[in-house]
Amino acid sequence: MSKRSSSNASSETSKVTAANLAYYRALSARDLRAMEAVWTCASHNILVTPPVNPHAHVGWIAIKRNWEAYWPTFEQFSVSMRVTKVNIGGPAGL
């Protein structure tokens, strides 16, 4: 098995970083259209939220309903990623 080239790995890392940034921007903006652009919107998607007493929301419809119900409970809503290092150990599915 050959190792991926450094530039290929760097490109994949950049794509994952960009997707994460798009996700957190969309989430902080409470923008469902932008969220639809970063999710596959499939029945097998899973969102585990909130941090306290978490519940798994399975499928895009359930995930979307969760956000529609959850976002209005906050006057302000902003999320970000604390860990910014990306490690790719295999194919990245973007």
N, C-alpha and C positions, 0 to 999 in steps of 0.2 A: 504494500500500500504506500503510495507516495504522500509526502507531506504537502499541505497547501502552501502556496507561495506566500511570502510576507505581504505582498500588495493585495492578494486575494483576501487574506485574513483581515487586513486593515480595512478593506472595502466592506466585508461582512460586519465587522465591528462598528463601522460608521453607520451602516444601515440599521443595526439593532439599536444603537444610541439614538438615531433619528426617530425611530419608531417609538422608543420609550419617551422621548421628549414630546412627540406629537400626542401620545396618550396622556401624559400629565398635563399638558396644556389644555387639551380637550376636557379632561376631567375637572380641572380647576375652573374652566370657563363654563362648566355645566352645559356643554354643547353636544347634544345627541348626534347631530349630523357629523361633527368631527369625530365623535366616538365611533360612528359607523364606518368611518374611513380607516380607522386603525384596528378594528376588530374584523374577524371573518364573518360575523353575524350569523353563525351557524348554530344548529341545535346542540352540538357537542361542546360549545363554549361554556366555561364555568367561571363564575365570579364568587369569591368567598369574601363576605363583608357583613357587617362592620367589624372593626377590630375587637370589640367587646361582644361576647356571645355571638360569634360568627355563624353565618348561615350560608350554605352553598346555593347559589342561584344558577340553575342549569338551563342553557339555551338562551339565545339572543333576546327573545321576547321577555323572559323572566329577568334577565340582566337589565334590559331597558326599563321595565316596570319598576325594578328596585331603584334605579337612579331617579326616575320621575317622582317616586315617593320620598326618597332619601334627601335629595338635593334641597328641596324647599324647607327642610327642617333647620337649615343653617342660614344665618344672615350673611356670613362670609364663608367662603369655601376655597381653600388653596392647598394643593398637595404637591409634593416634590419627592425626588428620589435622593436618599441619603448616600447610598453606595453608587458611585458612578463608574466603577470599573466593570468592563464587560469581558467575560471569558467565554469563548466559543469552543466547545469540545467536539463538535460534529457539525453536520449540515444545519444551517440556520434557515428556518422556514419563514420567510418574509414575503 
